[in-house]
């Protein structure tokens, strides 16, 4: 089962030949010349922290998720997990992997580490004695089991005793159906996962019903308040964002602005002095940071710190998305004939409404953006927004949407350039993970 939110993709061609092998065949029979997408979708807990990721598959451009042979899709996910490393795909959190009858009964899933893997029994499977024996054996090896898109059927009762998770789709069930299901699940120990949690209202209702884990887009869709003002301390951060957008950077003004916020000053100096940024000399002042690392690097470091501050009261996953968006838009900017600094800003700003709990209009109004960038932030389909459009489609797992995005520049002229986007996205994900680790 997929939900409209994906966080990562990978590009096999970016691996060294010693890793991928010059003549190896993919498990679905394709040679490693095309793109291999593995997307991850977060499963959140009651505190808004990531409990684990569901891994999804897409063979390449023009092919929708899980189309065609489900066995080939599952084999490819398993193959990708082996090639790239499960810890790289999930950051050490549990990986929820969709499994077909073949993957379970032939024990193909045993290529994955049991301690980090949750095997999802798809709703399309037919319960049988052979399937139950496979699940019981895998459970004995230490794998966890999840029943996906679960609806009560007596023949699944023996599997419930093995299950660690039961996933229920809110979009295809109503409250009465779920109440009936909860009564039937009474006495079982499996954690309940609500899928397709799209709004805070969905989240609140799922909590009332007894769900403890949640998969969906709810944490990125805050409840907007009419005419709500941006808080004063956040306005200071937006003022810094304004200054970061100026060319050339006014280092004296910037130093004074950053000094007003002790927390921001600490974060900036900590990051600038970390090995991540490669400075050889200890930097003890904001102005020193500017001189030492230069305008371009300082803009990135400052944006990271501000995004961290703005996202401090929200789930880490939202902050991770902001970092990924900013870095991806920056990387793809040249291919789309856009300014990289401006694109980085647009990527991060696109999530400020969710971080601040205000409308996108309030954020756009507070910043002196170029007219075209202002329009892009407001959702207008213009060249400045093309990279962000592709990314938003990708995040939602809407592959046909991402394939249909029109680009200016090299991205609009050649398929080879467009094929670099998944690789850039993978780089942005790793960059975001490194920076989040540094912040922690």
Secondary structure, 3 states (H helix, E strand, C coil): CCCCCCCCCECHHHCCHHHHCCCCECCCCCECCCCEEEEEEEEEECCCCEEEEEEEEECCCCCCCCCCCHHHHHHHHHHHHHHHCHHHHHCCCEEEEEECHHHHHCCHHHHCCHHHEEEEECCCCCCCHHHHHHHHHHHHCCCEEEECCCCCCHHHHHHHCCCCEEEEECCCCCHHHHHHHHHHHCCCCCEEEEEEECCHHHHHHHHHHCCCEEEECHHHCCCCCCCCCCCHHHHHHHHHHHHHCCCCCCHHHHHHHHHCCHHHHHHHHHHHCCHHHCCCCCCCCHHHHHHHHHHHHHHHHHHHHHHHHHCCCCCHHHHHHHHHHHHHHHHHCHHHCCCHHHHHHHHHHCCHHHHHCCCHHHHHHHCCCCHHHHHHHCCCCCHHHHHHHHHHHHHCCCHHHHHHCCCCHHHHHCHHHHCCHHHHHHHHHHHHHHHHHHHC
